[in-house]
Amino acid sequence: MSFTKTSKNIAIDSSGNLTADCSSGGVYYSSSLDLNSCVGNDDGVIKWGSSNFSHSARNIALGSSSYDKDSYLCCDLKNESGNWGGVRLDLDDHIANINGVLTYQSSWF
């Protein structure tokens, strides 16, 4: 299940730390997940299952335009040539709210 449907006050900081108040049993719990543990930069392409994307990213935000929803991680990534390009990643694809805790899931069952 997508975490955005069961969470509120969703935010991300410039270091790639995702925070949210996640619902479990009708109660909201403060939770955080360092996206650097599960998202990386492969020559300017943002990828799941890698790490440390924020080390070569700038302008890290959620939903950078009115067309993006809060589940999108948006940023500029540097490629191996030193050029910057805008990327986005739907966090609902692999981040879940499990009993009030933000959790990375490499695959959905």
Secondary structure, 3 states (H helix, E strand, C coil): CCHHHHEEEEEECCCCEEEEEEEECCEEEEEEEEHHHCEEEECCEEEECCCEHHHHEEEEEECCCCCCCCCEEEEEEECCCCCEEEEEEEHHHCEEEECCEEEECCCCC
